[in-house]
Amino acid sequence: MMRTSCKYGFLILALFLTGATTNAQSTFPAETRNAALRYWMAFAEMQDPPTDKATADLLEKTAAGEMAWDESKLGPILDANGEAVRAMQRATKLPECDWGLEYSLGPRAPISYVARARVLARLNTLYGMRLAAKGDSQGAADTWLAGIGFSQHLAKGGSLIFSLIAKTVLLSNFQALTQAARNGVLHEAQRAQVQSIANALPETGFDWAEALHFEESPLEIGVQQLAAASNPAEYYKALMGRAAPPNFTIPSAKDIDAFHKLMNSAEELLRLPPQKAEDKLKLLQESVKSLHPYFQETTPSFLKINDARMQVLSARQELLQALAGR
C-alpha cells in the first residue's frame, strides 16, 4: 500500500513539475523591440581599452584601415569586450530604437552615452577586422553590416551630435567593407549582401534635416533657462564655457522667430543633394551673424553639416564601386 502511494506521489510530482515548466515557458514576457535597451546593456559590459597613447593610436589607425590587424596587441582587448560587441550586434537586428532623450531639459539633456557608443562602434569595426584576418569573410561582413545598422540606430531621433557620431561609425564600416571588397576578401554572395544594404541607405547616410530640426527646441528651452536664471550672464558662461558678451540680453520673441526662420531655411536646403545645397548654405551661414549673440554661438555650422553629408556620399559611392569591381 505504501509503495502504491509513493508511486502515485511521484507521478503527481512529475506532472506538477512538467506543468510548472510548461507554464513558465508560456508566460515569459515579450522581448523588447527597443534596441536602445540592449545597447545600454552592451555599454555596461564594455571594458575600457587601455588609455596609453601607443595603444590608443593603434586602435584608431587599425580601425581606420591605416594599419594591419595585430592579434598580439589588439586581440586581448577584443576578448575583454567580446560580450559587449556581440550584445551590440544582436541589438542592431531589433526594429526600433528609442534612446529616451529628455529634450525638455534643453541644452542640459544628458547625452554622455554617445562617447561609449563611439568606443563600442570602433571595437565592432576591429572585431570584423580580426575575423577577416582569420579568414572568416562572412563573419567580417556581418560584423561591419551590424556596425552600419548601429549607425542608423544611433542617429535615430537625435540631434546633430548623434548624426555626427553616427557618421564616424558609418564611415568606419564603409571603409572596412571597401577595403575588403578591393582586396578580394568578400565572396560574390557577400558582395551582393553588402550592396543591397548600401543601396537601401540614404545617399548621405541619415536625415540631416531632421537632425537639425531637433536642435531647435533645446536651444529655445535654453533661452527659457537663461531667463529663469538668477544671473543670466553666469548661466550663459556655464552653458557656453565662455563669458557672456558685453551688454548681454535675453533673446526676445523676435530674436527667437528669426532663429527659427533661418533654421527652417537650412533644413530645406539639407533635403537637397550636398553639391546643390553648398552655395546656398554658404549664403545662409552668413545670415547667422545677424542673429542674437546667443543664437550666433549655438547655431550649428551649416557648412560643416554639408561637408559631413559629402563625406558619407563619397564613401558610399566608393563602396558601391569597389563592390562592382571598379
N, C-alpha and C positions, 0 to 999 in steps of 0.2 A: 504493500500500500504506500509505504514511504517512497519507494523507488518510482512509482507511478506519479506521485505528487511532484517529485523532483523533475521528472520528465516533462510534465506539463508546465512546471515553473520555468524551466529553461526555454521551452517553446514560447511561452508568453514573453519572456525577457528578450528573446531573439526578435520576435515580432515587434516589440516596443522599440528596440534599437533600430531595426530596419525602418520603421515608420518615422522615428525621430530623425534619422539620417535623410530620408526622402523629403521630409517636411523642411528640414534645414536647407537642403539644396534648392527647394522650390520657393523659398522665401528670401533668398538673397536680394538685397536692394539692387536696382538697376545701376550699372556702372555709369560714371559721369560721361557726358558728351563734351564737357568743357576741358579743352586741352590745357588751359592755364593752370588748373589744379594739379595736373600731372607735372607740368613744368616746375611748379613750386616744389614738388617732391624731388624732382631731379636736382634743383638748386640745393636742397637740403642734403642730398647725397654727395655733392661736389666736395672734393678735397682741393684746396687752393694749391695751384702749381708753385714750385719754388720761385722766389722773387728775385734771386740774384740776376744781374744783368745778362750774363752769358746764357743762362737757361731761357730767360725771357726773350732774348734776341733769337735764339734757336727756335723757340716755339713760333714766334712771329714770322720768321723768314721761311720756315718749313711750311707753315700753313699758307703762306703766300706763293709757294711753289719756287722759291728762290734757292732752297737747299734741299738735298735729297733726304729721305727718311733715315733717321739714326735710331735704330732699335735700342741700342745700349743706353742712350741718354734719354730718349723720349718714351720708350716702352713702359718703364715703371710708372711714369706719370699717368699714362692711359690706363694701366692696370688699376691704379688707385681710383680712377674716375670712370671705370667701365660701367658700373651700375647706373651712374648718373647719365652717361651718354645713352645707354640703352633705354632708360626711362624716358629721356627726351625724344628718342626716335619713335617709341610707341605712342607718345602724345601727339606726334605730327599726324597720326592716322585718324585722330578724332575730328569730327566735323565742325566743331565750334571752338572759339577761343575768346573768353571774356576775362580780361585782367583785373576787372573790378576797380578801375581807376576812379579816384574821388575828384572829379573835375570841379565839384563845388568848393574845393579848398583853393582853387585858383593856382597861382604860381607855387604855392607851398604844398601841392599834392605830392605825396611820396612816390618816387619812381626809382628808388635805389636798385631795384631788381634788374634794371636794364644792364647794369655793369656785369652782373653774374650771367645774364643771358649771353652777353658777348663772349665771355670766357668759355661758357659751355659750348657755344656755337663753334668756337675755334677748336676746342677739344674734339668735337664731332668731325670737323674737317680733317684733323690729324688722324682720327680713328679710321677714316676712309683711306688715307694715305698709307697707313700701316697695313690695311687689308690688301691694298693694291701691291705693296712691296712683297707681300706673301703670296701673290698670285691669285687672290680672290677678287676677280674683277667684278663679279655680280654683287658681292658684299660691299665693295667700294662704291659702286654706282648707287646702290640702295642707300648707303650712308650719306652720300652727297645730295641725293634727292631728298632725303629726310631733312638735311640742312636747308634746302630750298623751301620745304614745307614750313620749317621753323621760322624762316624769314617772313613768310606770309602771315603766320600767326602773330609774330612779334609786332608787326605793323598794324594789326587788326584793331580798329577803333582807337588808335593812338594818335597823339600829336606828332609834330615833326621829329622830335628826338627819337621816337620809336622807328619812324621810317628811315632815319639816317643810320641808326644802328642796324636795322634790318637790311639796309643797302650794303653795309660792310659784310654782313653774313651772306647775303645773296652773291656778292661779287666773289667771295672766297670759294664758294661752291661752284660757281660758273667757271672760275679759273682752274679749279681742280679737274672738273669734267672736261674742259677744253684741252688741258694738257694730256689727260688720259686718252682722249679721242685722237689727238695728234700722234701720240706715242704708240698707238695700236693696242692699248690696254683693253679697250671696250670691244666686245664682240658685236655682231650685227644686231642681235636682238636687244642688247643693252643700248646700242646707239638709237634704235627705234624708240625704246622706252624713254630715254632722256629727251629725245627730240619731241616726243608727244607732250611731255610735261613743260618743256621750254616754250613750245608753241602756244600752250594754254595760258601762259603768264602774260600779264600786260607788258607791252613793249618796254616800258620804263620801270617795271617791277611792281609798283604799288600805285595806289590812288593818292598822288601827291596833293591834289586839290583838296581832297577830304582832310588830309593830314594838316594842311594849312588852315582849313576851316576850324579844326579842333583847337587851334591856337587862340582863336578869338575870345571865346568865353572866359578862359582862365585869365587872360590879360585884362579883360573888363572887370573880373572879380578882383584882380589886383588893384584896380582903381578904387573899388569899394573898400578894400582893406586899407589902402592909403588914407582914404577919407575918414575911416573909423579910428585910425591910429592916433594916440595921444601926441605923438611927434612925427608927422608925416615925413619930414626930412630924414630922420633917423631910420624910419621904416624903409624908406627908399634906399638908404645906404645898405641896410641889412639885406634887402632884396637883390640889389644890383651889384653889391660888392664895391661900390664907389660912392663918393659923396654926391648928394643932390646938386644940380646946377644952381647958380645964384638966382635968388628970387623965385624959387621953385613953387609952383602952384599945383593944386589937384586938377587933373583934366576935367573939363566941362562936358556937358552933354553934346555940345557942338564938336568938341575935340574927339569924343568917342565916335560920333557919327562919321566924321572924316576918316577915322581909322577903319571903320567897318567898310566904308565905300572903297577905300584903297585895297583892302584885303579881298573884297569881292571881285575886284578887277583882276587881282593877281590869281585868284582861284580859277577864273575863267581862262586866263592865259595858260595856266598849268594843265588845262584839258587839251591843249594843242600839242602837236609834236614839238620836242625841245628846240629844234632848229627854227621852226616857225615862230616860237614864242620868244626867242632870245632877244631880239632887238626891242620888242615891245616891253619886255620885262626890264631892260636897261632903262628905258624912259620912266617906267613906273618906279624903279628903285630911286630915281632922283626925286620923285614926289614924296618919298618917305621923309626927306629933310624938311618938308612943310608941316609935318605932324607935331603934336605936342611932344616935348622932350621925353616924357615917359614912353610914348609910343615909338619915338625915334630909337630909343635904347632897346626896346623889347621886340620890335617887329623883325622877324627873320629876314635874312638876305634872300631875296627872290632869285638873284643870280646864282648863289650857291646851291639853291634847291634845283635850279635848272641844270647846273653842272652835274649834280648827283644823278639827275634823270638821264643825262647824256652818257654818263659812265655806265649805267645799267644797260641802256640801249646798245651801246658799243659792245659791252661784254656779252650780252645775249646774242648779238649778231655774230661775234667771233665763235661762240659756242656752236651755233647752228651751222656755220661754215665748216668748222672742224668736224662736226658730225657727218656733214655731207662730203667730207674728203677734200675740201677746198682750202 
